[in-house]
Amino acid sequence: MLQLICLPCVLLIRQTLLKTKKQKAATATASATLTATATATAAAAAATATAAATALLAAAPLPLPLPLPLPVLLLLLLLIVLLLLPLLLPLLLSLLLPLLLPLPLPLPLPLPLPLLLLLLIVLLLLLLLLLLLLLLLLLLLLLIRLLILLLLLLLLLLVLLLLLLLLILLLLLLLLLLLLLLLLLLLIIILLLLLFLILLAMLHNYF
């Protein structure tokens, strides 16, 4: 009797345990699938974003460097030439000396090799001086704007000084006019006094 009573209880307990195990397995598989889909969508979004960014960068034109003004470019070229001249001097000498030595010179006596070297050095120094003069001219061209501004400021100062001088002259003219008016008033007063004295004398003689 006890076995018959306990057997259904044991079966129920076993069924409930099996159901809980199945539910746990189903939830674990669902969570795993959800995480896998989330990671896949995130990777796809990142890939699309990087592809769009690379496409935009490839389509956008690269910013061109600002062109330098002509005097600055000439200065840079001259500086490069001056820096390369000491390196090119031996090559030039080695190329020119074999060409110059076999040629017949118009002088009765041929020039010796040291004189030729001195002449070449002098010519190179003259070229360097010319390049330095060109550099100075370019610097002056760059400074012309500043000089023009200074000249404009000087012209403005001169105009202001002329205006001040004109104002001073006008004030002096006004002062002279005032002095003339005062002198006229004094003359009128003196004439009136003389007339009054003459009238007094005439009245005194009459009476």
Secondary structure, DSSP 8 states (H G I E B T S, - for coil): -HHHHHHHHHHHHHHHHHHHHHHHHHHHHHHHHHHHHHHHHHHHHHHHHHHHHHHHHHHS---------HHHHHHHHHHHHHHHHHHHHHHHHHHHHHHHSSS--SSSS---HHHHHHHHHHHHHHHHHHHHHHHHHHHHHHHHHHHHHHHHHHHHHHHHHHHHHHHHHHHHHHHHHHHHHHHHHHHHHHHHHHHHHHHHHHHHHH-
